[in-house]
Amino acid sequence: MKRHTKTGKILFYLGVWIMAAGFAFNQTFWIVDTPEPYATFSIPLIAIGIILGVVSNFYKKSKESN
């Protein structure tokens, strides 16, 4: 994470937290009695978290600026 810009770091950690929330609301993993509205958001939250993690890789500092 040292080579990422501030925007890249924010996107990465935001993606991690969103993906963790998606896993927490997923009924097949941990929480069994999740209300239905939250359970339907689990897969999109996981997908958004992965997308933010991938997008954060485009926000890296160039090698010349080290």
C-alpha positions in Angstrom: 0.0 0.0 0.0 3.0 2.3 0.1 2.9 2.9 -3.7 -0.8 3.8 -3.8 -2.0 7.4 -3.8 -4.3 8.6 -1.1 -7.3 8.0 -3.4 -6.2 4.5 -4.1 -5.8 3.7 -0.4 -9.3 5.1 0.4 -10.8 3.1 -2.4 -9.1 -0.1 -1.3 -10.1 0.2 2.4 -13.6 1.2 1.5 -13.8 -1.8 -0.8 -12.6 -4.1 2.0 -15.2 -2.8 4.4 -18.0 -3.0 1.9 -17.0 -6.5 0.9 -16.9 -7.5 4.6 -20.4 -6.1 5.1 -21.6 -8.1 2.1 -20.1 -11.3 3.6 -21.7 -10.5 7.0 -25.1 -10.1 5.5 -24.9 -13.3 3.4 -27.0 -16.0 4.8 -24.8 -18.9 3.6 -21.8 -17.8 5.6 -22.2 -16.4 9.1 -25.5 -14.7 10.0 -28.4 -17.1 9.6 -31.3 -14.8 10.7 -30.5 -11.9 8.5 -33.6 -9.9 7.5 -34.6 -10.3 3.8 -33.7 -6.8 2.6 -30.2 -7.1 3.9 -29.7 -10.6 2.5 -30.6 -9.4 -1.0 -27.9 -6.7 -0.8 -25.1 -9.2 0.1 -24.0 -10.2 -3.4 -24.0 -6.7 -4.8 -22.0 -5.5 -1.8 -19.4 -8.2 -2.3 -19.2 -7.4 -6.0 -18.8 -3.6 -5.3 -16.1 -4.4 -2.8 -14.1 -6.4 -5.3 -14.6 -3.8 -8.0 -13.3 -1.1 -5.6 -10.3 -3.2 -4.9 -9.5 -3.6 -8.5 -10.0 0.1 -9.3 -7.7 1.0 -6.5 -4.8 -0.6 -8.3 -5.1 2.1 -11.0 -4.2 4.7 -8.5 -0.5 4.0 -7.9 2.3 6.4 -7.7 4.8 6.3 -10.6 8.2 4.8 -10.1 9.9 8.1 -10.8 8.3 9.8 -7.8 9.8 7.5 -5.2 
